[in-house]
Amino acid sequence: MGSTRPDPIINFVKHRITEPARFPVREGLIQLNNGSYGCCPEVVGAAQTELRRRLEADPVHFFKNDLEFYSDDAREAIGKFINAPAQDLALIANGTVAVSTVLRNLDLQAGDEILITAHEYMATMNELDQLSKDTGAVIVKAPIPFPAVDPDQVVDSILGSVTSKTKLVLISHICSASALVLPVERIVYELRSKGIDVFLDGAHTPGQIPLDIEALNPTWYAASCHKWLATPKGTGFIYASKDRQVGFKPLALSCRVHELRDDRVPFLCDFDYMGTNDYTGNLVVPVAIGHMGSQLPGGWDALYKRNHDLVVEGAKLICDAIGITQEVPESMIGTMVGIPIPGEVKAGKIYDDALWDALYTEHNIQVPVWALPGIHPRVMRVSAQLYNTIEDFEKLAFSLRSLLV
């Protein structure tokens, strides 16, 4: 389609890539909930602003020529970061849309079973409920205990729930509400060796723990980038194995879907352009990966370790403050962790729980508290990102001593 390559957006901020990341967290707020929506540093925001300027300067040329090149740059950066072929990645608005897209591309018959765990994200549960009504597919839940759990229990529960009717196994790489990191390497290997398709929901994975798609070998992998990669909101991707890309379509079909090309497969064309939209968030992924990866001398590996060690230490402070023992094994903790809180959830006026309200309104601490239905009555999920320090966790622990008396 296009022949004039625009200047890669990372070149616009290359002189700023290694400068210290500045996050626009409100002054005085202790933000311990990076896991919900993330936080985009200034350098990445500046790159997006420039891309928006380029778009508005000539929207026709941007959408008909430039968008493909920028999308290829983004896929190339993501592919190198997660060890996946760039041509097997489709850019998408977020993890929720990604999950819905994969599920709506399945060929399901009445009685087919989709195996999940009881820790799946509520948006996924809602989508599955609708899919079950539409197709007659049956949703099967493998139980996973919390907080006293170990990787072997998870593997045994999931594999033990597989039947001859299992059409798909859909599990979170990192569970949203409980924050458990599941042993997906073992699970995927066992399931794929049995010929069962595996769809991993990695909404929390990129930027929180190392990710190697080639080694994992899932059928599909869906992820958000706005959380731990620190991209703008509305960013994510779908990995689809090569044998599942033909006929794989986005939820919305644009005016170009019928225009088949010799130089570009529909899998890329259809997802690159889904109508007039602001695609700039995904297009600055190369900037976010470069910027966040330059913050510590050891690059991304050092950032993973720094945030992991911080949340483990912070969780211990919190557990000591409320008089419990941390039962989640460290091998199942990334850079956020779920902590059981005494009592049951009592709805707040602002958030899910009155304790969440009180921490925010009285102590200026943003940290979620919610119920895990059928798993645990009350859980606090704490996150650690580059802008956090151990003092943030100390203040939370101190506040909990007074609020939980």
C-alpha positions in Angstrom: 0.0 0.0 0.0 2.5 2.6 1.1 5.9 3.3 -0.1 7.2 6.3 1.8 8.6 5.2 5.2 8.0 7.7 8.1 10.8 8.4 10.5 10.5 5.8 13.4 9.0 7.4 16.4 11.8 6.2 18.7 14.1 8.6 16.8 12.1 11.5 18.0 13.0 10.8 21.6 16.2 8.9 21.2 18.1 11.6 23.1 15.8 11.1 26.0 15.5 7.4 26.2 18.1 7.0 29.0 16.9 9.9 31.1 15.3 9.0 34.5 11.7 8.0 34.1 9.3 10.6 35.4 5.8 9.3 36.2 3.0 11.7 36.6 1.7 10.2 39.9 -0.1 12.9 41.9 2.1 14.5 44.5 1.4 13.0 47.9 -0.3 9.9 46.6 1.2 6.5 47.4 0.3 4.5 44.3 0.5 0.8 45.0 -1.9 -0.3 42.3 0.1 -0.2 39.1 -1.5 -3.6 38.3 -4.9 -2.1 37.4 -4.0 0.6 34.8 -0.3 1.2 34.9 1.3 4.6 34.7 2.9 6.1 31.6 6.2 8.1 32.0 6.7 11.5 30.4 9.1 10.4 27.7 6.6 7.8 26.4 3.8 10.4 26.6 5.9 12.9 24.6 6.4 10.3 21.8 2.7 9.7 21.7 2.0 13.5 21.5 4.4 13.7 18.5 2.6 10.8 16.8 -0.7 12.5 17.3 0.7 15.7 15.8 1.9 13.8 12.8 -1.5 12.1 12.4 -3.5 15.4 12.5 -1.0 17.1 10.2 -2.1 14.7 7.4 -4.7 12.1 8.5 -5.1 10.7 5.0 -1.4 9.9 4.6 -1.1 8.7 8.1 -3.8 6.1 7.9 -3.1 5.1 4.3 0.7 5.0 4.4 2.4 5.6 7.7 0.3 3.4 10.0 1.6 0.2 8.6 5.2 1.2 9.0 4.7 2.3 12.6 2.8 -0.9 13.3 5.6 -3.0 11.9 8.1 -1.1 14.2 5.9 -1.8 17.2 5.5 -5.5 16.4 9.3 -5.8 15.8 10.0 -4.3 19.2 7.4 -6.5 21.0 8.6 -9.6 19.1 12.2 -9.0 20.3 11.0 -8.3 23.8 9.0 -11.5 24.2 10.9 -13.7 21.7 8.1 -14.1 19.2 8.1 -13.6 15.4 6.8 -10.1 14.7 4.6 -11.4 11.9 2.7 -13.5 14.4 1.6 -10.5 16.5 -1.6 -8.5 16.1 -1.8 -5.1 17.8 -5.0 -4.7 19.8 -6.5 -2.1 22.2 -6.1 -4.1 25.5 -6.2 -7.5 27.0 -9.9 -7.6 27.4 -10.5 -7.0 23.7 -7.7 -9.5 22.9 -9.4 -12.2 25.0 -12.8 -11.5 23.4 -11.2 -11.6 19.9 -9.6 -15.0 20.4 -12.8 -16.5 21.9 -15.0 -15.2 19.1 -12.7 -16.8 16.5 -13.2 -20.3 18.0 -15.3 -22.9 16.3 -17.3 -24.2 19.2 -20.1 -26.8 19.3 -22.6 -27.5 22.0 -21.0 -29.6 24.7 -17.4 -28.5 24.0 -15.6 -27.7 27.2 -13.4 -24.7 27.9 -11.3 -25.2 30.9 -10.3 -22.3 33.1 -9.3 -21.7 36.7 -11.4 -20.0 39.4 -8.9 -17.1 39.3 -9.7 -15.7 35.9 -10.4 -12.0 35.3 -14.1 -11.0 35.5 -14.1 -9.6 32.0 -13.1 -13.1 30.8 -15.7 -14.7 32.9 -18.4 -12.4 31.4 -17.2 -13.1 27.9 -17.3 -16.9 28.5 -20.8 -16.7 30.0 -22.0 -15.0 26.8 -20.1 -17.4 24.6 -21.6 -20.4 26.5 -25.1 -19.0 25.9 -24.4 -18.4 22.2 -22.7 -21.8 21.4 -23.7 -24.3 24.1 -20.1 -24.7 25.2 -19.5 -25.7 28.8 -17.2 -23.8 31.1 -15.2 -25.9 33.5 -13.3 -24.5 36.5 -10.2 -26.0 37.9 -9.9 -25.1 41.6 -6.7 -23.3 42.8 -6.3 -22.6 46.5 -5.1 -19.3 47.9 -3.0 -18.2 49.6 -1.6 -21.7 50.6 -0.7 -23.0 47.2 2.2 -24.4 45.3 3.0 -24.9 41.6 2.4 -28.7 41.7 -1.1 -28.2 43.0 -1.9 -25.8 40.1 -0.5 -28.2 37.5 -2.3 -31.2 38.9 -5.6 -29.4 39.2 -5.6 -28.1 35.6 -4.4 -31.4 34.1 -6.8 -33.4 36.2 -9.7 -31.3 35.0 -9.1 -32.1 31.3 -11.6 -34.5 29.7 -12.2 -35.9 26.2 -14.5 -32.9 25.6 -11.9 -30.2 26.4 -11.7 -27.9 23.4 -9.6 -25.2 24.9 -7.7 -24.4 28.1 -7.7 -20.7 28.9 -5.7 -19.6 31.9 -4.0 -16.5 33.2 -0.3 -16.4 33.1 -0.5 -14.0 36.1 -3.9 -14.0 37.8 -5.4 -10.5 38.1 -7.1 -10.5 41.5 -4.9 -12.9 43.4 -1.7 -12.0 41.5 -0.5 -15.6 41.4 2.1 -16.4 38.7 1.0 -19.8 37.4 3.5 -22.4 36.2 2.4 -22.1 32.6 5.5 -23.6 31.1 4.6 -27.0 32.5 0.9 -26.6 31.8 1.3 -25.6 28.2 3.8 -28.4 27.5 1.5 -31.1 28.9 -1.6 -29.8 27.2 -0.1 -29.2 23.7 1.5 -32.7 23.8 -2.1 -34.0 24.1 -3.2 -31.9 21.2 -5.2 -29.4 23.3 -5.2 -25.8 22.3 -4.0 -23.4 25.0 -4.8 -19.7 25.3 -2.8 -17.8 27.8 -4.1 -14.5 29.2 -1.0 -12.5 29.8 -2.6 -9.1 30.6 -0.2 -8.6 33.5 2.9 -10.4 32.1 4.9 -8.2 29.7 7.2 -6.0 31.8 6.4 -7.8 35.1 8.3 -11.0 34.5 10.3 -12.3 31.6 8.2 -13.7 28.7 9.4 -16.2 26.0 6.7 -17.0 23.6 8.9 -19.4 21.5 9.7 -21.4 24.6 6.1 -21.4 25.9 4.5 -22.3 22.5 0.9 -21.5 23.3 -1.8 -21.5 20.6 -2.7 -18.0 21.5 -1.3 -15.4 23.9 -3.1 -12.1 24.7 -1.6 -9.2 26.6 -1.9 -5.6 27.7 1.1 -3.3 27.5 -0.2 -0.3 29.5 0.4 -2.0 32.9 4.0 -3.1 33.3 5.5 -1.9 30.0 4.3 1.6 30.9 2.7 2.4 27.6 -0.3 4.7 27.2 -3.7 3.3 27.8 -5.4 1.3 25.1 -2.4 -0.9 24.1 -1.9 -4.7 23.8 -1.3 -7.6 21.4 -2.4 -11.0 20.4 0.1 -13.8 19.5 -1.4 -16.4 17.2 0.5 -19.5 16.2 1.0 -19.6 12.4 -1.4 -22.4 11.8 -4.3 -20.4 13.3 -3.9 -17.1 11.5 -5.8 -17.8 8.3 -9.4 -16.6 8.8 -8.5 -15.1 12.2 -10.4 -11.7 12.3 -10.8 -8.7 14.6 -14.2 -8.1 16.3 -14.8 -5.2 13.9 -14.2 -5.5 10.2 -12.9 -2.3 8.5 -13.6 -1.1 5.0 -10.3 -2.7 3.8 -10.9 -6.3 4.9 -11.9 -7.3 1.4 -8.8 -5.8 -0.2 -6.5 -8.8 -0.4 -2.8 -8.0 -1.1 0.1 -9.9 -2.4 2.6 -8.2 -0.1 0.9 -8.5 3.2 -1.2 -11.2 4.8 -4.8 -10.4 6.1 -3.8 -11.2 9.7 -1.6 -8.1 9.7 -3.7 -5.9 7.5 -7.0 -6.5 9.3 -5.6 -5.8 12.8 -3.4 -2.8 11.8 -6.5 -0.9 10.6 -9.9 -1.4 12.2 -11.4 2.0 11.2 -10.6 5.5 12.3 -9.1 5.3 15.7 -6.1 6.6 17.8 -3.5 3.9 17.3 -0.7 5.9 18.7 -0.6 4.2 22.1 0.5 0.9 20.5 2.8 2.7 18.1 5.0 4.0 20.9 5.6 0.6 22.4 9.3 0.7 21.1 9.8 3.9 23.1 8.4 2.4 26.3 10.5 -0.8 26.0 13.6 1.2 25.4 13.0 3.8 28.1 12.0 1.5 30.9 14.8 -0.9 30.0 17.4 1.8 30.3 16.5 2.8 33.9 18.8 0.4 35.7 22.3 -0.7 34.7 21.2 -4.3 34.2 18.3 -3.4 31.9 15.0 -5.2 32.1 16.4 -8.1 34.1 17.5 -5.7 36.8 14.1 -4.0 36.7 12.3 -7.3 37.1 14.4 -8.2 40.1 14.2 -4.8 41.7 10.4 -4.7 41.6 10.1 -8.4 42.6 12.4 -7.9 45.6 10.6 -4.8 46.6 7.1 -6.3 46.6 8.3 -9.4 48.4 9.9 -7.2 51.1 6.8 -4.9 51.2 4.4 -7.8 51.5 6.3 -9.1 54.5 6.0 -5.7 56.2 2.2 -5.8 55.6 1.8 -9.4 56.8 3.8 -8.6 60.0 1.6 -5.5 60.6 -1.6 -7.5 60.4 -0.3 -10.6 62.2 -0.3 -13.2 59.4 2.3 -15.3 57.6 3.0 -14.9 53.9 1.9 -18.2 52.4 2.2 -17.5 48.7 5.5 -19.0 47.6 8.0 -16.6 46.2 8.2 -18.5 42.9 4.5 -17.6 42.3 5.1 -13.8 42.9 6.0 -11.4 40.2 6.0 -7.7 41.0 2.6 -7.7 42.7 1.1 -10.0 45.3 -2.2 -10.8 46.9 -2.4 -10.6 50.7 -5.3 -12.1 52.7 -7.0 -9.4 54.9 -9.0 -10.2 58.0 -12.8 -10.0 57.7 -15.0 -9.9 54.6 -15.5 -7.2 52.0 -17.8 -4.4 53.0 -18.7 -2.2 50.1 -17.2 1.3 50.2 -18.7 4.5 48.9 -15.9 4.8 46.3 -14.3 1.4 45.8 -15.1 -2.2 46.3 -14.3 -2.3 50.0 -14.5 0.3 52.9 -10.9 -0.4 53.8 -9.8 0.6 50.3 -11.9 3.8 50.7 -10.3 4.5 54.1 -6.7 4.0 52.9 -7.4 6.4 50.0 -9.4 9.1 51.7 -7.6 9.1 55.1 -4.1 8.0 54.2 -3.6 8.9 50.5 -2.8 5.3 49.6 -4.2 3.7 46.4 -4.3 0.0 46.9 -7.1 -2.4 46.0 -9.1 -4.6 48.4 -11.6 -7.0 47.0 -13.2 -10.4 47.4 -12.2 -13.5 45.5 -15.6 -15.3 45.3 -15.3 -18.9 46.3 -11.6 -18.5 47.0 -11.1 -16.0 49.8 -13.4 -13.4 51.3 -11.0 -10.5 51.3 -7.7 -9.8 49.5 -5.4 -6.8 49.2 -3.3 -6.7 46.0 -0.1 -4.6 46.2 2.1 -3.7 43.3 5.7 -2.5 42.9 6.8 -0.4 40.0 9.8 1.8 39.4 8.2 4.8 41.1 7.7 2.9 44.4 10.1 2.6 47.4 10.0 0.5 50.6 8.8 3.6 52.4 5.5 3.3 50.5 4.9 -0.2 51.9 6.0 1.0 55.4 3.3 3.7 55.3 0.7 1.1 54.2 1.7 -1.3 57.0 1.5 1.6 59.5 -1.9 2.6 58.3 -3.3 -0.9 58.4 -2.4 -1.2 62.1 -4.8 1.6 62.9 -7.5 0.6 60.4 -7.8 -3.0 61.2 -8.0 -2.8 65.0 
